[in-house]
């Protein structure tokens, strides 16, 4: 197993434990909207969005080096 996969698994386990311990309700405010949700959902969505942005930046960087 690759060291990157092991690191990702450890990070995901840490994230699940962290999110599960922060399950209280929160209100997420963005401009004119206010969305009531649990902190765990907010944490997971933030992680997924950050992961996708990092992945896209990596993909774009590779294409610029090749092209």
C-alpha atoms as one frame of an Amber mdcrd trajectory, in Angstrom:
protein
   0.000   0.000   0.000   1.269   3.449  -0.904   2.258   5.912   1.825  -0.187
   8.428   0.315  -3.098   6.009   0.672  -2.152   5.203   4.263  -1.918   8.917
   5.053  -5.297   9.553   3.441  -6.906   6.734   5.434  -5.469   8.102   8.696
  -6.698  11.594   7.809 -10.190  10.321   6.991 -10.410   8.357  10.264  -9.331
  11.468  12.190 -11.900  13.547  10.302 -14.742  11.112  11.069 -13.905  11.061
  14.797 -13.573  14.844  14.887 -16.874  15.373  13.080 -18.709  12.825  15.243
 -17.633  14.623  18.410 -18.904  17.957  17.042 -22.502  17.081  16.258 -24.163
  20.135  17.823 -26.366  22.284  15.577 -24.854  25.396  13.969 -26.129  28.084
  11.624 -24.045  28.594   8.493 -24.390  32.122   7.131 -23.472  33.036   3.569
 -24.446  36.449   2.236 -28.230  36.537   2.619 -28.756  32.864   3.442 -28.688
  31.145   6.791 -28.676  27.345   6.764 -29.147  25.404  10.011 -27.083  22.200
  10.000 -24.926  20.119  12.314 -21.265  20.949  12.790 -20.351  17.468  11.543
 -21.993  18.121   8.164 -20.257  21.510   7.913 -16.890  19.912   8.691 -17.381
  17.158   6.113 -18.514  19.588   3.394 -15.540  21.865   4.109 -13.153  18.921
   3.851 -14.664  17.719   0.576 -14.600  21.196  -0.988 -10.988  21.723   0.120
  -9.983  18.319  -1.218 -11.623  19.000  -4.592 -10.005  22.442  -4.910  -6.579
  20.986  -4.107  -7.099  18.144  -6.554  -8.164  20.532  -9.341  -5.164  22.787
  -8.714  -2.905  19.728  -8.927  -4.508  18.581 -12.202  -4.271  22.065 -13.759
  -0.630  22.356 -12.637   0.236  19.061 -14.293  -1.405  20.067 -17.572   0.469
  23.379 -17.645   3.823  21.587 -17.127   3.100  19.071 -19.885   1.521  21.516
 -22.355
